[in-house]
Amino acid sequence: MNDRTLFEKAVHDNAFRVLISKEELRERIRELGRQITADYRGKEPIMIGVLNGSFVFIADLVRAIELDLEIDFLKISSYGNELTSSGRVQMLKDINADIEGRHVLIVEDIVDTGLSIKFLEEKLSALKPASLKFVTLLIKREIAKVDFDIDYVGFEIPNEFVIGYGLDHKQILRNLPAIYVMD
Ligand code: IMP
């Protein structure tokens, strides 16, 4: 049948290969939560999710962290509907919180070329936070060019286009519960 949705094809027809299962995601996020809880004990960090892709990850991550924490979001331009990076990053929605003197954790879905995270590092470090760290669920280590530490990494993945768990293909498939490779 060709009236199946891409979601149905992914979940029911095995049309896409599962790269990281629901269970693997759950387990790794639990570990990241424990690590962040230990590292920030006694502090009240502010976690900033990078929209749109990080919304699922941050929702699970914050529930794995046993601290008083704040959440804010910003939005930057990414690929649009392309499968390759345009090479330019723009701030589409800035944070509302004042982060001067705060412990800030940026939460990304994926570091691909590293352009977005570099842009955010420059932009947010200028606002004088007490500390600035990065969490990313995924990183394509082969191609990411980042000249600073990414403090918390969920999974290193090969250079393939992935979807699900917040990551989109033409703005859909973010609601897939696992991470799939789209060939
Ligand atoms: P970077 O600036 O090249 O590191 O790309 C970061 C952004 O591109 C991510 O936050 C995603 O929105 C998007 N992106 C990069 N790789 C993928 C992918 O494999 N699937 C879906 N989105 C991706």
Backbone and ligand atoms as CSV (ligand in chain L), in Angstrom:
chain,resi,resn,atom,element,x,y,z
A,1,MET,N,N,0.847,-1.202,0.000
A,1,MET,CA,C,0.000,0.000,0.000
A,1,MET,C,C,0.877,1.245,0.000
A,2,ASN,N,N,0.556,2.220,-0.855
A,2,ASN,CA,C,1.408,3.400,-0.852
A,2,ASN,C,C,0.753,4.602,-0.177
A,3,ASP,N,N,-0.398,4.374,0.526
A,3,ASP,CA,C,-0.976,5.483,1.278
A,3,ASP,C,C,-0.539,5.452,2.745
A,4,ARG,N,N,0.464,4.616,3.036
A,4,ARG,CA,C,0.992,4.568,4.394
A,4,ARG,C,C,1.760,5.860,4.691
A,5,THR,N,N,1.646,6.345,5.908
A,5,THR,CA,C,2.433,7.534,6.268
A,5,THR,C,C,3.882,7.115,6.503
A,6,LEU,N,N,4.774,8.102,6.486
A,6,LEU,CA,C,6.184,7.792,6.782
A,6,LEU,C,C,6.307,7.260,8.202
A,7,PHE,N,N,5.471,7.788,9.100
A,7,PHE,CA,C,5.498,7.305,10.489
A,7,PHE,C,C,5.162,5.812,10.539
A,8,GLU,N,N,4.102,5.433,9.837
A,8,GLU,CA,C,3.704,4.008,9.818
A,8,GLU,C,C,4.795,3.144,9.184
A,9,LYS,N,N,5.391,3.684,8.126
A,9,LYS,CA,C,6.455,2.914,7.462
A,9,LYS,C,C,7.619,2.684,8.420
A,10,ALA,N,N,7.940,3.724,9.206
A,10,ALA,CA,C,9.062,3.603,10.144
A,10,ALA,C,C,8.745,2.614,11.256
A,11,VAL,N,N,7.562,2.771,11.843
A,11,VAL,CA,C,7.257,2.001,13.050
A,11,VAL,C,C,6.759,0.592,12.734
A,12,HIS,N,N,5.951,0.469,11.678
A,12,HIS,CA,C,5.316,-0.830,11.432
A,12,HIS,C,C,5.912,-1.618,10.268
A,13,ASP,N,N,6.546,-0.936,9.316
A,13,ASP,CA,C,7.017,-1.647,8.121
A,13,ASP,C,C,8.536,-1.819,8.081
A,14,ASN,N,N,9.202,-1.420,9.148
A,14,ASN,CA,C,10.678,-1.482,9.182
A,14,ASN,C,C,11.318,-0.841,7.952
A,15,ALA,N,N,10.732,0.274,7.509
A,15,ALA,CA,C,11.270,0.934,6.318
A,15,ALA,C,C,12.593,1.635,6.602
A,16,PHE,N,N,12.814,1.997,7.865
A,16,PHE,CA,C,14.067,2.651,8.244
A,16,PHE,C,C,14.764,1.807,9.301
A,17,ARG,N,N,16.077,1.857,9.280
A,17,ARG,CA,C,16.866,1.063,10.226
A,17,ARG,C,C,16.920,1.769,11.585
A,18,VAL,N,N,16.678,1.018,12.649
A,18,VAL,CA,C,16.802,1.592,13.996
A,18,VAL,C,C,18.285,1.717,14.327
A,19,LEU,N,N,18.696,2.924,14.667
A,19,LEU,CA,C,20.097,3.121,15.061
A,19,LEU,C,C,20.225,3.063,16.585
A,20,ILE,N,N,19.280,3.715,17.280
A,20,ILE,CA,C,19.301,3.692,18.752
A,20,ILE,C,C,17.869,3.432,19.233
A,21,SER,N,N,17.718,2.363,19.972
A,21,SER,CA,C,16.374,1.951,20.390
A,21,SER,C,C,15.866,2.796,21.564
A,22,LYS,N,N,14.573,2.675,21.814
A,22,LYS,CA,C,13.950,3.371,22.959
A,22,LYS,C,C,14.658,3.017,24.252
A,23,GLU,N,N,14.969,1.734,24.404
A,23,GLU,CA,C,15.586,1.255,25.649
A,23,GLU,C,C,16.992,1.827,25.814
A,24,GLU,N,N,17.749,1.855,24.699
A,24,GLU,CA,C,19.109,2.421,24.771
A,24,GLU,C,C,19.052,3.914,25.108
A,25,LEU,N,N,18.086,4.609,24.528
A,25,LEU,CA,C,17.925,6.037,24.820
A,25,LEU,C,C,17.615,6.233,26.299
A,26,ARG,N,N,16.680,5.446,26.792
A,26,ARG,CA,C,16.251,5.581,28.184
A,26,ARG,C,C,17.427,5.365,29.138
A,27,GLU,N,N,18.185,4.307,28.877
A,27,GLU,CA,C,19.314,3.955,29.748
A,27,GLU,C,C,20.403,5.027,29.727
A,28,ARG,N,N,20.755,5.505,28.528
A,28,ARG,CA,C,21.829,6.502,28.412
A,28,ARG,C,C,21.403,7.840,29.035
A,29,ILE,N,N,20.153,8.198,28.865
A,29,ILE,CA,C,19.670,9.470,29.415
A,29,ILE,C,C,19.627,9.397,30.943
A,30,ARG,N,N,19.322,8.228,31.446
A,30,ARG,CA,C,19.367,8.037,32.892
A,30,ARG,C,C,20.804,8.265,33.413
A,31,GLU,N,N,21.782,7.728,32.686
A,31,GLU,CA,C,23.191,7.922,33.085
A,31,GLU,C,C,23.594,9.395,33.013
A,32,LEU,N,N,23.213,10.054,31.912
A,32,LEU,CA,C,23.554,11.482,31.784
A,32,LEU,C,C,22.931,12.270,32.932
A,33,GLY,N,N,21.703,11.929,33.285
A,33,GLY,CA,C,21.003,12.608,34.379
A,33,GLY,C,C,21.738,12.431,35.697
A,34,ARG,N,N,22.196,11.222,35.927
A,34,ARG,CA,C,22.933,10.955,37.180
A,34,ARG,C,C,24.226,11.768,37.225
A,35,GLN,N,N,24.917,11.808,36.074
A,35,GLN,CA,C,26.189,12.534,35.979
A,35,GLN,C,C,25.983,14.038,36.205
A,36,ILE,N,N,24.969,14.596,35.564
A,36,ILE,CA,C,24.698,16.034,35.704
A,36,ILE,C,C,24.266,16.338,37.144
A,37,THR,N,N,23.468,15.472,37.729
A,37,THR,CA,C,23.047,15.663,39.124
A,37,THR,C,C,24.273,15.730,40.035
A,38,ALA,N,N,25.225,14.836,39.819
A,38,ALA,CA,C,26.431,14.807,40.661
A,38,ALA,C,C,27.298,16.043,40.395
A,39,ASP,N,N,27.468,16.408,39.129
A,39,ASP,CA,C,28.357,17.527,38.784
A,39,ASP,C,C,27.820,18.878,39.246
A,40,TYR,N,N,26.519,19.016,39.334
A,40,TYR,CA,C,25.913,20.316,39.667
A,40,TYR,C,C,25.327,20.348,41.079
A,41,ARG,N,N,25.677,19.371,41.886
A,41,ARG,CA,C,25.119,19.338,43.242
A,41,ARG,C,C,25.401,20.666,43.960
A,42,GLY,N,N,24.375,21.226,44.612
A,42,GLY,CA,C,24.547,22.496,45.324
A,42,GLY,C,C,24.352,23.715,44.425
A,43,LYS,N,N,24.164,23.475,43.124
A,43,LYS,CA,C,23.948,24.593,42.194
A,43,LYS,C,C,22.530,24.513,41.639
A,44,GLU,N,N,22.086,25.614,41.051
A,44,GLU,CA,C,20.753,25.635,40.430
A,44,GLU,C,C,20.934,26.012,38.961
A,45,PRO,N,N,21.241,25.034,38.126
A,45,PRO,CA,C,21.561,25.355,36.734
A,45,PRO,C,C,20.341,25.788,35.921
A,46,ILE,N,N,20.629,26.450,34.825
A,46,ILE,CA,C,19.569,26.745,33.855
A,46,ILE,C,C,19.883,25.957,32.588
A,47,MET,N,N,18.919,25.155,32.173
A,47,MET,CA,C,19.100,24.299,31.002
A,47,MET,C,C,18.389,24.955,29.829
A,48,ILE,N,N,19.128,25.155,28.754
A,48,ILE,CA,C,18.563,25.848,27.589
A,48,ILE,C,C,18.474,24.877,26.425
A,49,GLY,N,N,17.267,24.540,26.054
A,49,GLY,CA,C,17.039,23.618,24.941
A,49,GLY,C,C,17.087,24.374,23.620
A,50,VAL,N,N,17.734,23.751,22.637
A,50,VAL,CA,C,17.825,24.356,21.308
A,50,VAL,C,C,16.707,23.765,20.447
A,51,LEU,N,N,15.765,24.632,20.114
A,51,LEU,CA,C,14.594,24.196,19.335
A,51,LEU,C,C,14.923,24.084,17.849
A,52,ASN,N,N,14.203,23.248,17.080
A,52,ASN,CA,C,13.126,22.406,17.606
A,52,ASN,C,C,13.627,21.049,18.104
A,53,GLY,N,N,14.742,20.615,17.571
A,53,GLY,CA,C,15.147,19.215,17.703
A,53,GLY,C,C,15.306,18.670,19.111
A,54,SER,N,N,15.633,19.544,20.091
A,54,SER,CA,C,15.976,19.017,21.414
A,54,SER,C,C,14.780,18.833,22.336
A,55,PHE,N,N,13.563,19.141,21.851
A,55,PHE,CA,C,12.431,19.185,22.799
A,55,PHE,C,C,12.122,17.832,23.439
A,56,VAL,N,N,12.309,16.747,22.722
A,56,VAL,CA,C,12.017,15.426,23.303
A,56,VAL,C,C,13.131,15.042,24.286
A,57,PHE,N,N,14.357,15.239,23.853
A,57,PHE,CA,C,15.516,14.894,24.684
A,57,PHE,C,C,15.504,15.679,25.991
A,58,ILE,N,N,15.296,16.975,25.925
A,58,ILE,CA,C,15.359,17.785,27.155
A,58,ILE,C,C,14.228,17.397,28.106
A,59,ALA,N,N,13.085,17.031,27.548
A,59,ALA,CA,C,11.953,16.628,28.400
A,59,ALA,C,C,12.318,15.382,29.204
A,60,ASP,N,N,12.986,14.434,28.571
A,60,ASP,CA,C,13.400,13.226,29.289
A,60,ASP,C,C,14.600,13.492,30.192
A,61,LEU,N,N,15.535,14.306,29.684
A,61,LEU,CA,C,16.758,14.562,30.455
A,61,LEU,C,C,16.461,15.259,31.781
A,62,VAL,N,N,15.634,16.301,31.744
A,62,VAL,CA,C,15.393,17.047,33.005
A,62,VAL,C,C,14.712,16.158,34.045
A,63,ARG,N,N,13.940,15.167,33.576
A,63,ARG,CA,C,13.288,14.274,34.541
A,63,ARG,C,C,14.240,13.212,35.084
A,64,ALA,N,N,15.445,13.167,34.521
A,64,ALA,CA,C,16.471,12.263,35.044
A,64,ALA,C,C,17.461,13.007,35.935
A,65,ILE,N,N,17.239,14.313,36.120
A,65,ILE,CA,C,18.147,15.131,36.938
A,65,ILE,C,C,17.449,15.494,38.250
A,66,GLU,N,N,18.112,15.209,39.359
A,66,GLU,CA,C,17.487,15.456,40.665
A,66,GLU,C,C,18.080,16.697,41.303
A,67,LEU,N,N,17.758,17.845,40.712
A,67,LEU,CA,C,18.243,19.144,41.192
A,67,LEU,C,C,17.132,20.161,40.998
A,68,ASP,N,N,17.250,21.316,41.685
A,68,ASP,CA,C,16.410,22.447,41.316
A,68,ASP,C,C,17.031,23.031,40.055
A,69,LEU,N,N,16.265,23.156,39.017
A,69,LEU,CA,C,16.823,23.703,37.778
A,69,LEU,C,C,15.764,24.504,37.044
A,70,GLU,N,N,16.247,25.404,36.183
A,70,GLU,CA,C,15.336,26.191,35.342
A,70,GLU,C,C,15.470,25.702,33.909
A,71,ILE,N,N,14.430,25.933,33.133
A,71,ILE,CA,C,14.457,25.541,31.713
A,71,ILE,C,C,14.090,26.747,30.856
A,72,ASP,N,N,14.840,26.951,29.812
A,72,ASP,CA,C,14.484,27.975,28.829
A,72,ASP,C,C,14.786,27.388,27.450
A,73,PHE,N,N,14.357,28.088,26.420
A,73,PHE,CA,C,14.576,27.597,25.056
A,73,PHE,C,C,15.062,28.716,24.160
A,74,LEU,N,N,15.818,28.353,23.169
A,74,LEU,CA,C,16.116,29.290,22.094
A,74,LEU,C,C,15.936,28.525,20.789
A,75,LYS,N,N,15.841,29.289,19.740
A,75,LYS,CA,C,15.649,28.636,18.449
A,75,LYS,C,C,16.624,29.220,17.446
A,76,ILE,N,N,17.330,28.357,16.756
A,76,ILE,CA,C,18.217,28.831,15.699
A,76,ILE,C,C,17.832,28.143,14.400
A,77,SER,N,N,18.246,28.762,13.313
A,77,SER,CA,C,17.929,28.163,12.020
A,77,SER,C,C,18.825,26.957,11.836
A,78,SER,N,N,18.295,25.917,11.237
A,78,SER,CA,C,19.164,24.782,10.938
A,78,SER,C,C,19.085,24.498,9.448
A,79,TYR,N,N,18.795,23.252,9.117
A,79,TYR,CA,C,18.857,22.873,7.714
A,79,TYR,C,C,17.678,23.318,6.849
A,80,GLY,N,N,16.607,23.794,7.489
A,80,GLY,CA,C,15.387,23.997,6.709
A,80,GLY,C,C,14.930,22.647,6.216
A,81,ASN,N,N,14.620,22.557,4.969
A,81,ASN,CA,C,14.177,21.268,4.438
A,81,ASN,C,C,15.271,20.548,3.660
A,82,GLU,N,N,16.484,20.998,3.835
A,82,GLU,CA,C,17.599,20.387,3.117
A,82,GLU,C,C,18.226,19.279,3.961
A,83,LEU,N,N,18.950,18.394,3.308
A,83,LEU,CA,C,19.666,17.360,4.052
A,83,LEU,C,C,21.117,17.756,4.309
A,84,THR,N,N,21.518,18.912,3.780
A,84,THR,CA,C,22.890,19.365,4.067
A,84,THR,C,C,22.841,20.763,4.664
A,85,SER,N,N,23.857,21.070,5.455
A,85,SER,CA,C,23.872,22.341,6.164
A,85,SER,C,C,24.065,23.507,5.207
A,86,SER,N,N,23.369,24.609,5.492
A,86,SER,CA,C,23.498,25.792,4.645
A,86,SER,C,C,24.771,26.561,4.997
A,87,GLY,N,N,25.376,26.221,6.127
A,87,GLY,CA,C,26.607,26.900,6.515
A,87,GLY,C,C,26.380,28.204,7.245
A,88,ARG,N,N,25.123,28.584,7.451
A,88,ARG,CA,C,24.840,29.820,8.170
A,88,ARG,C,C,23.897,29.538,9.330
A,89,VAL,N,N,24.108,30.243,10.433
A,89,VAL,CA,C,23.246,30.054,11.595
A,89,VAL,C,C,22.644,31.407,11.969
A,90,GLN,N,N,21.370,31.387,12.285
A,90,GLN,CA,C,20.677,32.616,12.680
A,90,GLN,C,C,19.894,32.365,13.947
A,91,MET,N,N,19.819,33.341,14.824
A,91,MET,CA,C,18.997,33.230,16.028
A,91,MET,C,C,17.553,33.574,15.635
A,92,LEU,N,N,16.639,32.618,15.800
A,92,LEU,CA,C,15.235,32.860,15.443
A,92,LEU,C,C,14.411,33.219,16.677
A,93,LYS,N,N,14.826,32.699,17.848
A,93,LYS,CA,C,14.161,33.058,19.110
A,93,LYS,C,C,15.229,33.026,20.190
A,94,ASP,N,N,15.385,34.152,20.874
A,94,ASP,CA,C,16.425,34.235,21.902
A,94,ASP,C,C,15.869,33.753,23.243
A,95,ILE,N,N,16.764,33.548,24.224
A,95,ILE,CA,C,16.300,33.167,25.561
A,95,ILE,C,C,15.667,34.379,26.256
A,96,ASN,N,N,14.804,34.105,27.223
A,96,ASN,CA,C,14.198,35.165,28.012
A,96,ASN,C,C,14.975,35.418,29.302
A,97,ALA,N,N,15.607,34.359,29.813
A,97,ALA,CA,C,16.284,34.447,31.107
A,97,ALA,C,C,17.562,35.277,31.011
A,98,ASP,N,N,17.916,35.918,32.139
A,98,ASP,CA,C,19.195,36.609,32.254
A,98,ASP,C,C,20.197,35.574,32.766
A,99,ILE,N,N,21.205,35.261,31.990
A,99,ILE,CA,C,22.106,34.158,32.375
A,99,ILE,C,C,23.412,34.630,32.994
A,100,GLU,N,N,23.562,35.939,33.185
A,100,GLU,CA,C,24.794,36.435,33.802
A,100,GLU,C,C,24.955,35.824,35.197
A,101,GLY,N,N,26.102,35.229,35.450
A,101,GLY,CA,C,26.376,34.631,36.757
A,101,GLY,C,C,25.692,33.286,36.994
A,102,ARG,N,N,24.999,32.776,35.982
A,102,ARG,CA,C,24.280,31.495,36.150
A,102,ARG,C,C,25.105,30.335,35.569
A,103,HIS,N,N,24.773,29.141,36.063
A,103,HIS,CA,C,25.384,27.936,35.500
A,103,HIS,C,C,24.480,27.449,34.365
A,104,VAL,N,N,24.997,27.556,33.159
A,104,VAL,CA,C,24.177,27.315,31.965
A,104,VAL,C,C,24.578,26.007,31.287
A,105,LEU,N,N,23.574,25.232,30.955
A,105,LEU,CA,C,23.774,23.991,30.192
A,105,LEU,C,C,22.953,24.077,28.913
A,106,ILE,N,N,23.628,24.073,27.788
A,106,ILE,CA,C,22.929,24.099,26.500
A,106,ILE,C,C,22.608,22.660,26.096
A,107,VAL,N,N,21.369,22.425,25.711
A,107,VAL,CA,C,20.951,21.058,25.372
A,107,VAL,C,C,20.623,20.972,23.877
A,108,GLU,N,N,21.453,20.226,23.165
A,108,GLU,CA,C,21.305,20.051,21.709
A,108,GLU,C,C,20.843,18.634,21.397
A,109,ASP,N,N,20.161,18.474,20.286
A,109,ASP,CA,C,19.805,17.136,19.815
A,109,ASP,C,C,21.004,16.470,19.150
A,110,ILE,N,N,21.661,17.215,18.252
A,110,ILE,CA,C,22.743,16.600,17.472
A,110,ILE,C,C,23.783,17.650,17.094
A,111,VAL,N,N,25.028,17.264,17.164
A,111,VAL,CA,C,26.107,18.098,16.630
A,111,VAL,C,C,26.569,17.434,15.345
A,112,ASP,N,N,26.365,18.158,14.262
A,112,ASP,CA,C,26.697,17.636,12.937
A,112,ASP,C,C,27.993,18.310,12.481
A,113,THR,N,N,27.895,19.455,11.799
A,113,THR,CA,C,29.124,20.164,11.419
A,113,THR,C,C,29.748,20.870,12.625
A,114,GLY,N,N,28.922,21.166,13.628
A,114,GLY,CA,C,29.415,21.904,14.790
A,114,GLY,C,C,29.165,23.404,14.678
A,115,LEU,N,N,28.628,23.842,13.526
A,115,LEU,CA,C,28.384,25.280,13.312
A,115,LEU,C,C,27.427,25.868,14.342
A,116,SER,N,N,26.337,25.152,14.617
A,116,SER,CA,C,25.323,25.689,15.534
A,116,SER,C,C,25.886,25.856,16.929
A,117,ILE,N,N,26.577,24.837,17.403
A,117,ILE,CA,C,27.066,24.856,18.770
A,117,ILE,C,C,28.176,25.907,18.933
A,118,LYS,N,N,28.936,26.109,17.893
A,118,LYS,CA,C,29.982,27.139,17.925
A,118,LYS,C,C,29.350,28.533,17.991
A,119,PHE,N,N,28.317,28.710,17.201
A,119,PHE,CA,C,27.563,29.972,17.214
A,119,PHE,C,C,27.021,30.241,18.619
A,120,LEU,N,N,26.458,29.219,19.240
A,120,LEU,CA,C,25.859,29.378,20.571
A,120,LEU,C,C,26.923,29.639,21.631
A,121,GLU,N,N,28.062,28.994,21.488
A,121,GLU,CA,C,29.146,29.186,22.456
A,121,GLU,C,C,29.596,30.643,22.443
A,122,GLU,N,N,29.762,31.189,21.251
A,122,GLU,CA,C,30.206,32.590,21.138
A,122,GLU,C,C,29.155,33.541,21.683
A,123,LYS,N,N,27.926,33.297,21.289
A,123,LYS,CA,C,26.817,34.175,21.654
A,123,LYS,C,C,26.580,34.168,23.179
A,124,LEU,N,N,26.557,32.979,23.769
A,124,LEU,CA,C,26.170,32.882,25.184
A,124,LEU,C,C,27.336,33.156,26.127
A,125,SER,N,N,28.546,32.858,25.720
A,125,SER,CA,C,29.663,33.148,26.633
A,125,SER,C,C,29.826,34.662,26.787
A,126,ALA,N,N,29.403,35.431,25.783
A,126,ALA,CA,C,29.458,36.893,25.879
A,126,ALA,C,C,28.503,37.437,26.943
A,127,LEU,N,N,27.531,36.629,27.367
A,127,LEU,CA,C,26.554,37.086,28.368
A,127,LEU,C,C,27.026,36.796,29.804
A,128,LYS,N,N,28.278,36.390,29.926
A,128,LYS,CA,C,28.946,36.194,31.221
A,128,LYS,C,C,28.263,35.228,32.190
A,129,PRO,N,N,27.961,34.024,31.747
A,129,PRO,CA,C,27.452,33.025,32.685
A,129,PRO,C,C,28.575,32.605,33.641
A,130,ALA,N,N,28.210,32.078,34.826
A,130,ALA,CA,C,29.229,31.578,35.756
A,130,ALA,C,C,29.931,30.377,35.131
A,131,SER,N,N,29.172,29.553,34.412
A,131,SER,CA,C,29.757,28.447,33.655
A,131,SER,C,C,28.854,28.154,32.473
A,132,LEU,N,N,29.459,27.579,31.437
A,132,LEU,CA,C,28.699,27.255,30.224
A,132,LEU,C,C,29.133,25.870,29.754
A,133,LYS,N,N,28.183,24.939,29.777
A,133,LYS,CA,C,28.501,23.579,29.327
A,133,LYS,C,C,27.484,23.131,28.287
A,134,PHE,N,N,27.859,22.075,27.583
A,134,PHE,CA,C,27.019,21.591,26.480
A,134,PHE,C,C,26.658,20.129,26.669
A,135,VAL,N,N,25.405,19.831,26.373
A,135,VAL,CA,C,24.931,18.453,26.346
A,135,VAL,C,C,24.407,18.217,24.939
A,136,THR,N,N,24.827,17.134,24.323
A,136,THR,CA,C,24.191,16.767,23.058
A,136,THR,C,C,23.846,15.283,23.100
A,137,LEU,N,N,22.678,14.967,22.598
A,137,LEU,CA,C,22.297,13.559,22.569
A,137,LEU,C,C,23.185,12.801,21.592
A,138,LEU,N,N,23.424,13.422,20.414
A,138,LEU,CA,C,24.183,12.739,19.363
A,138,LEU,C,C,25.303,13.632,18.845
A,139,ILE,N,N,26.378,13.000,18.395
A,139,ILE,CA,C,27.414,13.759,17.681
A,139,ILE,C,C,27.942,12.921,16.524
A,140,LYS,N,N,28.110,13.587,15.374
A,140,LYS,CA,C,28.746,12.932,14.223
A,140,LYS,C,C,30.218,13.329,14.295
A,141,ARG,N,N,30.966,12.571,15.083
A,141,ARG,CA,C,32.339,12.947,15.431
A,141,ARG,C,C,33.232,13.095,14.199
A,142,GLU,N,N,32.970,12.296,13.148
A,142,GLU,CA,C,33.812,12.355,11.936
A,142,GLU,C,C,33.812,13.725,11.283
A,143,ILE,N,N,32.671,14.417,11.377
A,143,ILE,CA,C,32.605,15.683,10.640
A,143,ILE,C,C,32.484,16.912,11.534
A,144,ALA,N,N,32.216,16.692,12.818
A,144,ALA,CA,C,32.023,17.844,13.714
A,144,ALA,C,C,33.355,18.564,13.926
A,145,LYS,N,N,33.330,19.860,13.670
A,145,LYS,CA,C,34.528,20.674,13.927
A,145,LYS,C,C,34.202,21.594,15.096
A,146,VAL,N,N,34.648,21.192,16.286
A,146,VAL,CA,C,34.361,21.994,17.478
A,146,VAL,C,C,35.676,22.147,18.240
A,147,ASP,N,N,36.053,23.404,18.509
A,147,ASP,CA,C,37.351,23.616,19.155
A,147,ASP,C,C,37.221,23.826,20.666
A,148,PHE,N,N,36.115,23.309,21.257
A,148,PHE,CA,C,35.974,23.338,22.710
A,148,PHE,C,C,35.307,22.040,23.125
A,149,ASP,N,N,35.299,21.768,24.423
A,149,ASP,CA,C,34.743,20.494,24.902
A,149,ASP,C,C,33.227,20.462,24.831
A,150,ILE,N,N,32.696,19.331,24.389
A,150,ILE,CA,C,31.270,19.098,24.567
A,150,ILE,C,C,31.210,18.179,25.770
A,151,ASP,N,N,30.624,18.709,26.843
A,151,ASP,CA,C,30.805,18.098,28.156
A,151,ASP,C,C,30.059,16.779,28.325
A,152,TYR,N,N,28.868,16.696,27.756
A,152,TYR,CA,C,28.055,15.483,27.905
A,152,TYR,C,C,27.562,15.050,26.530
A,153,VAL,N,N,27.941,13.843,26.129
A,153,VAL,CA,C,27.538,13.315,24.818
A,153,VAL,C,C,26.794,11.998,25.044
A,154,GLY,N,N,25.606,11.918,24.472
A,154,GLY,CA,C,24.837,10.681,24.600
A,154,GLY,C,C,25.453,9.557,23.779
A,155,PHE,N,N,25.521,9.771,22.466
A,155,PHE,CA,C,26.013,8.735,21.549
A,155,PHE,C,C,26.819,9.374,20.417
A,156,GLU,N,N,27.907,8.724,20.049
A,156,GLU,CA,C,28.615,9.102,18.823
A,156,GLU,C,C,28.018,8.274,17.701
A,157,ILE,N,N,27.658,8.924,16.617
A,157,ILE,CA,C,27.021,8.181,15.517
A,157,ILE,C,C,27.779,8.408,14.213
A,158,PRO,N,N,27.638,7.492,13.263
A,158,PRO,CA,C,28.291,7.697,11.968
A,158,PRO,C,C,27.648,8.847,11.194
A,159,ASN,N,N,28.296,9.246,10.117
A,159,ASN,CA,C,27.807,10.371,9.328
A,159,ASN,C,C,26.633,9.954,8.438
A,160,GLU,N,N,25.479,9.779,9.086
A,160,GLU,CA,C,24.264,9.395,8.360
A,160,GLU,C,C,23.138,10.293,8.829
A,161,PHE,N,N,22.116,10.448,8.002
A,161,PHE,CA,C,20.996,11.310,8.379
A,161,PHE,C,C,20.033,10.529,9.259
A,162,VAL,N,N,19.801,11.065,10.453
A,162,VAL,CA,C,18.952,10.354,11.413
A,162,VAL,C,C,17.664,11.125,11.701
A,163,ILE,N,N,16.646,10.381,12.072
A,163,ILE,CA,C,15.338,10.967,12.360
A,163,ILE,C,C,14.758,10.342,13.621
A,164,GLY,N,N,13.777,11.021,14.177
A,164,GLY,CA,C,13.070,10.499,15.342
A,164,GLY,C,C,13.580,11.090,16.641
A,165,TYR,N,N,12.806,10.908,17.699
A,165,TYR,CA,C,13.161,11.381,19.032
A,165,TYR,C,C,13.527,12.879,18.973
A,166,GLY,N,N,12.714,13.646,18.257
A,166,GLY,CA,C,12.930,15.092,18.137
A,166,GLY,C,C,13.531,15.516,16.813
A,167,LEU,N,N,14.249,14.610,16.158
A,167,LEU,CA,C,14.919,14.964,14.897
A,167,LEU,C,C,13.972,14.756,13.716
A,168,ASP,N,N,13.995,15.697,12.804
A,168,ASP,CA,C,13.003,15.679,11.727
A,168,ASP,C,C,13.572,15.350,10.364
A,169,HIS,N,N,12.642,14.997,9.498
A,169,HIS,CA,C,12.882,14.980,8.054
A,169,HIS,C,C,11.776,15.861,7.482
A,170,LYS,N,N,12.138,17.013,6.922
A,170,LYS,CA,C,11.159,17.975,6.413
A,170,LYS,C,C,10.081,18.288,7.453
A,171,GLN,N,N,10.501,18.465,8.654
A,171,GLN,CA,C,9.643,18.857,9.792
A,171,GLN,C,C,8.740,17.751,10.334
A,172,ILE,N,N,8.753,16.587,9.739
A,172,ILE,CA,C,7.953,15.498,10.327
A,172,ILE,C,C,8.871,14.412,10.894
A,173,LEU,N,N,8.251,13.434,11.503
A,173,LEU,CA,C,8.909,12.255,12.097
A,173,LEU,C,C,9.633,12.547,13.409
A,174,ARG,N,N,9.435,13.759,13.960
A,174,ARG,CA,C,10.047,14.071,15.257
A,174,ARG,C,C,9.444,13.213,16.362
A,175,ASN,N,N,8.241,12.734,16.145
A,175,ASN,CA,C,7.529,11.964,17.185
A,175,ASN,C,C,7.840,10.468,17.161
A,176,LEU,N,N,8.773,10.052,16.323
A,176,LEU,CA,C,9.185,8.641,16.377
A,176,LEU,C,C,9.887,8.385,17.713
A,177,PRO,N,N,9.583,7.287,18.367
A,177,PRO,CA,C,10.117,7.061,19.719
A,177,PRO,C,C,11.573,6.604,19.797
A,178,ALA,N,N,12.149,6.225,18.659
A,178,ALA,CA,C,13.555,5.799,18.650
A,178,ALA,C,C,14.290,6.617,17.587
A,179,ILE,N,N,15.593,6.367,17.442
A,179,ILE,CA,C,16.357,7.070,16.400
A,179,ILE,C,C,16.605,6.112,15.241
A,180,TYR,N,N,16.229,6.582,14.055
A,180,TYR,CA,C,16.324,5.767,12.848
A,180,TYR,C,C,17.278,6.415,11.854
A,181,VAL,N,N,17.853,5.595,10.987
A,181,VAL,CA,C,18.660,6.127,9.876
A,181,VAL,C,C,17.780,6.229,8.657
A,182,MET,N,N,17.853,7.395,8.015
A,182,MET,CA,C,17.076,7.597,6.808
A,182,MET,C,C,18.047,7.515,5.631
A,183,ASP,N,N,17.972,6.477,4.874
A,183,ASP,CA,C,18.937,6.297,3.773
A,183,ASP,C,C,18.577,7.128,2.570
L,1,IMP,P1,P,25.286,21.623,12.812
L,1,IMP,O1,O,25.206,23.115,12.978
L,1,IMP,O2,O,25.780,21.226,11.447
L,1,IMP,O3,O,26.079,20.950,13.918
L,1,IMP,O4,O,23.823,21.060,12.771
L,1,IMP,C1,C,22.985,21.126,13.830
L,1,IMP,C2,C,21.533,21.011,13.448
L,1,IMP,O5,O,21.293,20.426,12.155
L,1,IMP,C3,C,20.862,20.088,14.438
L,1,IMP,O6,O,20.475,20.783,15.604
L,1,IMP,C4,C,19.713,19.517,13.629
L,1,IMP,O7,O,18.605,20.385,13.698
L,1,IMP,C5,C,20.231,19.485,12.201
L,1,IMP,N1,N,20.749,18.143,11.841
L,1,IMP,C6,C,22.037,17.783,11.679
L,1,IMP,N2,N,22.161,16.476,11.358
L,1,IMP,C7,C,20.909,15.990,11.343
L,1,IMP,C8,C,20.363,14.660,11.112
L,1,IMP,O8,O,21.064,13.666,10.839
L,1,IMP,N3,N,19.011,14.555,11.192
L,1,IMP,C9,C,18.189,15.608,11.482
L,1,IMP,N4,N,18.657,16.840,11.727
L,1,IMP,C10,C,20.007,17.041,11.650
